[in-house]
Amino acid sequence: MHGRTTFRVTLWVIASLLSVACSEPAPARHAGDAERGLALLQAFRDSLPQHSGNALRCTSCHLDKGTRATAMSWHGTAARYPRYRARPGYEETLARRVNECIARSLAGRMLPEDGQEMRDMLAYIETLRALPRPPAVDSVRLVGVVASGEVGYGGQCARCHGVAGQGNPALNAPAVWGIDSYAIGAGMARQFTLATFVRHNMPLDHADTLTAQEAADIAAFILRQPRQDHPGKERDWPKGDPPADVAYATTAATAAGRPVPLERPLLPRRVSPDSLTSRY
């Protein structure tokens, strides 16, 4: 009898402990802090140096805290995700899209997508969810003349971005080529994308003063200069449908007989041997 009683008591204790454990709420995840998220977006390298591969920050391209209509505004961005994107060839979440920018534009190492830093940055972008997306700007789809662009760069851009494209932190001017600039896999490394950005946003103190051809020429010159490689870029656009201005060959496009882009000078990757393969 004593043994049976002890066994019953033991079962009761175990059942009680399991009941308590199951009834306790799971530890709450910390919500994103939009203010901290904006600080990370504005000072990525200083805040997350182990994930940064150059001297740029998110707002080097997404100007005015991501609100400038002509500079890839984040207005309404959160409402558009998840969405299919042709470059990776699958439906991306917003967190994955941010990580793609970190790996490509910041030449860095992807963040854990459920980590606090990512949640904070997404929280800031979420604050712009309800704002209407600005109308698309006129795209500059012109072939640039490199020699003319070198002259244009010297006259319009070098005073801020440096004669060697190294940038000037004192002027808040990012590097536009070299080890501290965006990698070859970034959107800005495409001729039409960069030319359109330059046409509508540069020079920063005299925006919208360059002609479309001047912007195309300057973009062509900048994109002939060395920048970091993006290992794994050959896997981009897996359906063989890269835009015409992509600066590198992809496996699928080559198999489909698409023309091979002009080879560009590439620098070794500073971090992340293959940023397209993320364990997160």
C-alpha positions as a Markdown table, in Angstrom:
| # | Residue | x | y | z |
|---|---|---|---|---|
| 1 | Met | 0.0 | 0.0 | 0.0 |
| 2 | His | 2.8 | 2.4 | 0.9 |
| 3 | Gly | 4.5 | 1.8 | -2.4 |
| 4 | Arg | 1.2 | 2.5 | -4.4 |
| 5 | Thr | 0.6 | 5.7 | -2.4 |
| 6 | Thr | 4.1 | 6.9 | -3.1 |
| 7 | Phe | 3.7 | 6.1 | -6.8 |
| 8 | Arg | 0.4 | 8.0 | -7.0 |
| 9 | Val | 1.9 | 11.0 | -5.2 |
| 10 | Thr | 4.8 | 11.0 | -7.6 |
| 11 | Leu | 2.5 | 10.9 | -10.6 |
| 12 | Trp | 0.4 | 13.8 | -9.1 |
| 13 | Val | 3.6 | 15.9 | -8.6 |
| 14 | Ile | 4.8 | 15.3 | -12.2 |
| 15 | Ala | 1.3 | 16.1 | -13.6 |
| 16 | Ser | 1.1 | 19.3 | -11.5 |
| 17 | Leu | 4.6 | 20.4 | -12.7 |
| 18 | Leu | 3.6 | 19.7 | -16.4 |
| 19 | Ser | 0.4 | 21.6 | -15.9 |
| 20 | Val | 2.3 | 24.6 | -14.5 |
| 21 | Ala | 4.9 | 24.5 | -17.2 |
| 22 | Cys | 2.2 | 24.3 | -20.0 |
| 23 | Ser | 0.2 | 27.1 | -18.5 |
| 24 | Glu | 3.1 | 29.6 | -18.2 |
| 25 | Pro | 3.2 | 31.9 | -21.2 |
| 26 | Ala | 6.3 | 31.6 | -23.5 |
| 27 | Pro | 8.8 | 34.3 | -23.0 |
| 28 | Ala | 7.7 | 37.4 | -25.0 |
| 29 | Arg | 9.8 | 38.5 | -27.9 |
| 30 | His | 10.9 | 42.1 | -27.6 |
| 31 | Ala | 9.0 | 44.3 | -30.0 |
| 32 | Gly | 11.0 | 46.4 | -32.5 |
| 33 | Asp | 12.1 | 49.8 | -31.4 |
| 34 | Ala | 11.7 | 52.2 | -34.3 |
| 35 | Glu | 13.9 | 54.9 | -32.9 |
| 36 | Arg | 16.7 | 52.4 | -32.4 |
| 37 | Gly | 16.0 | 51.0 | -35.8 |
| 38 | Leu | 16.5 | 54.4 | -37.5 |
| 39 | Ala | 19.7 | 54.8 | -35.6 |
| 40 | Leu | 21.0 | 51.5 | -37.0 |
| 41 | Leu | 19.9 | 52.4 | -40.5 |
| 42 | Gln | 21.8 | 55.7 | -40.2 |
| 43 | Ala | 24.9 | 54.3 | -38.6 |
| 44 | Phe | 25.1 | 50.7 | -39.7 |
| 45 | Arg | 28.9 | 50.3 | -39.6 |
| 46 | Asp | 29.4 | 52.0 | -36.3 |
| 47 | Ser | 26.5 | 50.1 | -34.7 |
| 48 | Leu | 27.1 | 46.6 | -36.3 |
| 49 | Pro | 30.7 | 46.6 | -37.4 |
| 50 | Gln | 30.8 | 42.8 | -37.5 |
| 51 | His | 28.1 | 42.8 | -40.2 |
| 52 | Ser | 29.4 | 45.7 | -42.2 |
| 53 | Gly | 31.7 | 45.2 | -45.2 |
| 54 | Asn | 32.2 | 48.8 | -46.3 |
| 55 | Ala | 31.8 | 52.4 | -45.2 |
| 56 | Leu | 28.2 | 52.9 | -46.4 |
| 57 | Arg | 25.0 | 53.0 | -44.4 |
| 58 | Cys | 21.4 | 52.2 | -45.4 |
| 59 | Thr | 20.6 | 55.9 | -45.7 |
| 60 | Ser | 23.6 | 56.5 | -48.1 |
| 61 | Cys | 21.1 | 55.5 | -50.8 |
| 62 | His | 17.7 | 55.8 | -49.1 |
| 63 | Leu | 18.1 | 59.5 | -48.6 |
| 64 | Asp | 16.4 | 61.7 | -45.9 |
| 65 | Lys | 15.8 | 58.7 | -43.6 |
| 66 | Gly | 14.3 | 56.8 | -46.4 |
| 67 | Thr | 11.6 | 59.4 | -47.2 |
| 68 | Arg | 13.0 | 61.1 | -50.3 |
| 69 | Ala | 10.6 | 60.3 | -53.2 |
| 70 | Thr | 13.4 | 60.2 | -55.8 |
| 71 | Ala | 15.8 | 58.0 | -53.8 |
| 72 | Met | 14.1 | 54.6 | -53.3 |
| 73 | Ser | 11.7 | 55.8 | -50.6 |
| 74 | Trp | 10.6 | 53.4 | -47.9 |
| 75 | His | 7.1 | 54.9 | -47.9 |
| 76 | Gly | 4.6 | 52.1 | -48.2 |
| 77 | Thr | 7.4 | 49.5 | -48.5 |
| 78 | Ala | 6.3 | 47.3 | -45.5 |
| 79 | Ala | 2.9 | 46.8 | -47.1 |
| 80 | Arg | 4.4 | 45.3 | -50.2 |
| 81 | Tyr | 6.0 | 42.3 | -48.5 |
| 82 | Pro | 6.2 | 39.4 | -48.7 |
| 83 | Arg | 6.5 | 39.5 | -52.5 |
| 84 | Tyr | 8.1 | 37.6 | -55.4 |
| 85 | Arg | 11.4 | 39.1 | -56.7 |
| 86 | Ala | 13.0 | 37.9 | -59.8 |
| 87 | Arg | 16.6 | 38.4 | -58.6 |
| 88 | Pro | 16.5 | 35.6 | -56.0 |
| 89 | Gly | 13.7 | 33.8 | -57.8 |
| 90 | Tyr | 11.4 | 33.4 | -54.8 |
| 91 | Glu | 9.0 | 35.2 | -52.6 |
| 92 | Glu | 10.9 | 37.4 | -50.1 |
| 93 | Thr | 10.0 | 38.7 | -46.7 |
| 94 | Leu | 10.9 | 42.2 | -45.8 |
| 95 | Ala | 13.5 | 40.9 | -43.4 |
| 96 | Arg | 15.1 | 38.9 | -46.2 |
| 97 | Arg | 15.0 | 42.0 | -48.5 |
| 98 | Val | 16.8 | 44.0 | -45.8 |
| 99 | Asn | 19.4 | 41.3 | -45.5 |
| 100 | Glu | 19.9 | 41.3 | -49.2 |
| 101 | Cys | 20.8 | 45.0 | -49.0 |
| 102 | Ile | 23.2 | 44.3 | -46.2 |
| 103 | Ala | 24.9 | 41.6 | -48.2 |
| 104 | Arg | 25.0 | 43.6 | -51.4 |
| 105 | Ser | 24.9 | 47.3 | -50.9 |
| 106 | Leu | 26.8 | 47.2 | -47.6 |
| 107 | Ala | 28.9 | 44.2 | -48.7 |
| 108 | Gly | 28.3 | 42.8 | -45.3 |
| 109 | Arg | 27.1 | 39.8 | -43.3 |
| 110 | Met | 23.4 | 39.0 | -43.0 |
| 111 | Leu | 21.7 | 39.5 | -39.7 |
| 112 | Pro | 19.6 | 36.9 | -37.8 |
| 113 | Glu | 16.1 | 37.7 | -39.2 |
| 114 | Asp | 14.4 | 37.1 | -35.8 |
| 115 | Gly | 17.1 | 39.1 | -34.0 |
| 116 | Gln | 16.5 | 42.4 | -32.2 |
| 117 | Glu | 18.5 | 44.5 | -34.6 |
| 118 | Met | 16.5 | 43.3 | -37.6 |
| 119 | Arg | 13.2 | 43.8 | -35.6 |
| 120 | Asp | 14.2 | 47.4 | -34.8 |
| 121 | Met | 15.0 | 48.3 | -38.4 |
| 122 | Leu | 11.8 | 46.8 | -39.6 |
| 123 | Ala | 9.9 | 48.7 | -36.9 |
| 124 | Tyr | 11.2 | 52.0 | -38.4 |
| 125 | Ile | 10.2 | 50.9 | -41.9 |
| 126 | Glu | 6.8 | 49.9 | -40.5 |
| 127 | Thr | 6.3 | 53.5 | -39.3 |
| 128 | Leu | 6.2 | 54.5 | -43.0 |
| 129 | Arg | 3.8 | 51.7 | -44.0 |
| 130 | Ala | 0.6 | 53.8 | -44.4 |
| 131 | Leu | 2.3 | 56.6 | -46.4 |
| 132 | Pro | 1.6 | 56.5 | -50.1 |
| 133 | Arg | 4.4 | 55.3 | -52.3 |
| 134 | Pro | 5.8 | 58.2 | -54.4 |
| 135 | Pro | 5.3 | 57.9 | -58.2 |
| 136 | Ala | 8.2 | 56.4 | -60.1 |
| 137 | Val | 10.8 | 58.8 | -61.4 |
| 138 | Asp | 11.8 | 58.9 | -65.1 |
| 139 | Ser | 14.2 | 56.1 | -65.6 |
| 140 | Val | 17.5 | 56.9 | -67.4 |
| 141 | Arg | 17.9 | 54.0 | -69.8 |
| 142 | Leu | 20.8 | 55.3 | -71.8 |
| 143 | Val | 24.2 | 53.9 | -72.7 |
| 144 | Gly | 26.8 | 56.0 | -70.9 |
| 145 | Val | 30.1 | 57.2 | -72.5 |
| 146 | Val | 32.9 | 56.5 | -70.0 |
| 147 | Ala | 35.3 | 59.2 | -71.2 |
| 148 | Ser | 32.6 | 61.9 | -70.9 |
| 149 | Gly | 31.6 | 60.5 | -67.6 |
| 150 | Glu | 35.1 | 60.9 | -66.3 |
| 151 | Val | 35.0 | 64.6 | -67.1 |
| 152 | Gly | 31.5 | 64.9 | -65.7 |
| 153 | Tyr | 32.6 | 63.1 | -62.5 |
| 154 | Gly | 35.6 | 65.4 | -62.1 |
| 155 | Gly | 33.4 | 68.5 | -62.5 |
| 156 | Gln | 30.3 | 67.5 | -60.6 |
| 157 | Cys | 31.1 | 64.7 | -58.1 |
| 158 | Ala | 34.7 | 64.6 | -57.1 |
| 159 | Arg | 34.4 | 67.7 | -54.8 |
| 160 | Cys | 32.2 | 65.5 | -52.4 |
| 161 | His | 33.0 | 61.9 | -53.3 |
| 162 | Gly | 36.7 | 62.3 | -53.9 |
| 163 | Val | 38.9 | 62.1 | -57.0 |
| 164 | Ala | 39.4 | 58.4 | -56.2 |
| 165 | Gly | 35.7 | 57.8 | -55.3 |
| 166 | Gln | 36.7 | 57.3 | -51.7 |
| 167 | Gly | 33.9 | 59.5 | -50.2 |
| 168 | Asn | 34.1 | 62.1 | -47.6 |
| 169 | Pro | 32.6 | 61.4 | -44.1 |
| 170 | Ala | 32.8 | 65.1 | -43.2 |
| 171 | Leu | 30.5 | 65.9 | -46.0 |
| 172 | Asn | 28.3 | 62.8 | -45.5 |
| 173 | Ala | 29.3 | 61.7 | -49.0 |
| 174 | Pro | 29.7 | 57.9 | -49.4 |
| 175 | Ala | 32.4 | 56.1 | -51.4 |
| 176 | Val | 31.2 | 55.4 | -54.9 |
| 177 | Trp | 33.8 | 52.8 | -55.8 |
| 178 | Gly | 36.7 | 51.0 | -54.1 |
| 179 | Ile | 36.7 | 48.8 | -51.0 |
| 180 | Asp | 34.4 | 51.1 | -49.0 |
| 181 | Ser | 31.6 | 51.3 | -51.6 |
| 182 | Tyr | 28.8 | 48.9 | -52.6 |
| 183 | Ala | 29.5 | 45.5 | -54.0 |
| 184 | Ile | 29.0 | 44.4 | -57.7 |
| 185 | Gly | 25.8 | 42.6 | -56.7 |
| 186 | Ala | 24.1 | 45.8 | -55.4 |
| 187 | Gly | 21.3 | 47.5 | -57.4 |
| 188 | Met | 23.4 | 50.6 | -57.6 |
| 189 | Ala | 26.0 | 48.6 | -59.6 |
| 190 | Arg | 23.5 | 48.5 | -62.5 |
| 191 | Gln | 23.9 | 51.2 | -65.2 |
| 192 | Phe | 20.2 | 52.3 | -65.4 |
| 193 | Thr | 19.7 | 52.2 | -61.6 |
| 194 | Leu | 22.7 | 54.4 | -60.9 |
| 195 | Ala | 22.1 | 56.8 | -63.8 |
| 196 | Thr | 18.5 | 57.3 | -62.6 |
| 197 | Phe | 19.6 | 57.9 | -59.0 |
| 198 | Val | 22.3 | 60.4 | -60.2 |
| 199 | Arg | 19.9 | 62.2 | -62.5 |
| 200 | His | 17.3 | 62.9 | -59.9 |
| 201 | Asn | 19.4 | 63.3 | -56.7 |
| 202 | Met | 22.9 | 64.5 | -57.6 |
| 203 | Pro | 24.8 | 66.7 | -57.0 |
| 204 | Leu | 23.2 | 66.8 | -53.6 |
| 205 | Asp | 23.2 | 70.5 | -53.4 |
| 206 | His | 22.0 | 71.0 | -57.0 |
| 207 | Ala | 19.8 | 68.0 | -57.6 |
| 208 | Asp | 17.9 | 67.6 | -60.9 |
| 209 | Thr | 20.4 | 69.8 | -62.8 |
| 210 | Leu | 22.2 | 67.1 | -64.8 |
| 211 | Thr | 20.8 | 65.9 | -68.1 |
| 212 | Ala | 19.9 | 62.3 | -68.6 |
| 213 | Gln | 22.9 | 61.7 | -70.8 |
| 214 | Glu | 25.3 | 63.4 | -68.3 |
| 215 | Ala | 23.9 | 61.2 | -65.6 |
| 216 | Ala | 24.3 | 58.1 | -67.8 |
| 217 | Asp | 27.9 | 59.0 | -68.6 |
| 218 | Ile | 28.8 | 59.6 | -65.0 |
| 219 | Ala | 27.2 | 56.3 | -64.0 |
| 220 | Ala | 29.2 | 54.5 | -66.8 |
| 221 | Phe | 32.5 | 55.9 | -65.5 |
| 222 | Ile | 31.7 | 55.1 | -61.9 |
| 223 | Leu | 30.7 | 51.5 | -62.7 |
| 224 | Arg | 34.0 | 50.9 | -64.6 |
| 225 | Gln | 35.9 | 51.4 | -61.4 |
| 226 | Pro | 36.8 | 48.5 | -59.0 |
| 227 | Arg | 34.5 | 47.4 | -56.2 |
| 228 | Gln | 34.0 | 44.4 | -54.0 |
| 229 | Asp | 32.9 | 41.1 | -55.5 |
| 230 | His | 29.7 | 39.4 | -54.5 |
| 231 | Pro | 30.4 | 35.7 | -54.5 |
| 232 | Gly | 27.4 | 33.7 | -55.5 |
| 233 | Lys | 26.1 | 36.4 | -57.9 |
| 234 | Glu | 26.1 | 33.8 | -60.7 |
| 235 | Arg | 23.0 | 32.3 | -59.1 |
| 236 | Asp | 21.0 | 35.5 | -59.4 |
| 237 | Trp | 17.9 | 35.6 | -61.7 |
| 238 | Pro | 17.7 | 31.8 | -61.7 |
| 239 | Lys | 15.0 | 31.9 | -64.4 |
| 240 | Gly | 17.4 | 33.5 | -66.9 |
| 241 | Asp | 15.6 | 36.9 | -66.9 |
| 242 | Pro | 18.2 | 39.5 | -65.6 |
| 243 | Pro | 17.6 | 43.1 | -66.6 |
| 244 | Ala | 19.7 | 44.4 | -69.5 |
| 245 | Asp | 22.0 | 46.5 | -67.3 |
| 246 | Val | 23.1 | 43.8 | -64.9 |
| 247 | Ala | 26.9 | 44.0 | -64.6 |
| 248 | Tyr | 27.8 | 40.3 | -64.4 |
| 249 | Ala | 27.0 | 37.0 | -66.1 |
| 250 | Thr | 24.6 | 34.6 | -64.4 |
| 251 | Thr | 24.4 | 30.9 | -64.9 |
| 252 | Ala | 20.8 | 30.8 | -66.2 |
| 253 | Ala | 21.3 | 33.8 | -68.5 |
| 254 | Thr | 24.4 | 32.3 | -70.0 |
| 255 | Ala | 22.7 | 29.0 | -70.6 |
| 256 | Ala | 19.9 | 30.9 | -72.3 |
| 257 | Gly | 22.4 | 32.5 | -74.7 |
| 258 | Arg | 22.1 | 36.0 | -73.3 |
| 259 | Pro | 25.1 | 38.3 | -74.0 |
| 260 | Val | 27.9 | 38.3 | -71.5 |
| 261 | Pro | 28.2 | 41.7 | -69.8 |
| 262 | Leu | 31.5 | 43.7 | -70.0 |
| 263 | Glu | 33.9 | 42.4 | -67.3 |
| 264 | Arg | 34.3 | 44.8 | -64.4 |
| 265 | Pro | 37.3 | 45.0 | -62.0 |
| 266 | Leu | 36.5 | 43.4 | -58.7 |
| 267 | Leu | 38.1 | 43.5 | -55.3 |
| 268 | Pro | 38.2 | 40.6 | -52.8 |
| 269 | Arg | 35.3 | 40.4 | -50.4 |
| 270 | Arg | 36.0 | 42.0 | -47.0 |
| 271 | Val | 33.5 | 39.8 | -45.1 |
| 272 | Ser | 31.2 | 36.9 | -45.8 |
| 273 | Pro | 32.7 | 34.6 | -48.4 |
| 274 | Asp | 29.3 | 33.9 | -49.8 |
| 275 | Ser | 26.6 | 36.3 | -48.4 |
| 276 | Leu | 23.8 | 34.6 | -50.4 |
| 277 | Thr | 24.1 | 31.5 | -48.3 |
| 278 | Ser | 22.7 | 32.5 | -44.9 |
| 279 | Arg | 22.2 | 30.2 | -41.9 |
| 280 | Tyr | 19.5 | 32.5 | -40.7 |
